[in-house]
Amino acid sequence: MHGVAAARGVRDTSRAGRYHNRRFLAIADELGLDHSEEPHPSSGFSLVGLRPDTKKRYRATIDRLHRALKAHTVATTADTARSFRGPAARHGSSGGGVRVKAVCDCGRNVRVVPSVLAQAPIMCGACGQAFRIPEVVGAGVG
Ligand SMILES: [Zn+2]
């Protein structure tokens, strides 16, 4: 859906991607999706679903996607260290795994492999507290 919009250079959302506008709705219609008549106050027309005839037409594709998703989930949940991809993960890989920044409340920070930190806390010698990996924010939804 958003892929179609992106390919055409159409802005199908507003309010930082939260509100799904009428251009989004037009693409939904074109792809054979059902939608509510009135927009949701904050997310707009994001609640779209397959029309019964559309579902029938894409049954084989949907089944294939489900199988692929299942395989993907199995493959990615097997290795949690690999699925962790913070902003710092793109740089500084040195063999033993991707290191990310871990911080302490006193302001010090170190670079650690998440799986190593998960094994046991790494203590800060200055204040005695454990280093922790800050939560990654700003992952878009929709
Ligand atoms: Zn400290």
Residues whose N, C-alpha, C, O or C-beta is under 5 A from the ligand:
A	BS01	ZN	C104 D105 C106 C124 A126 C127 G128
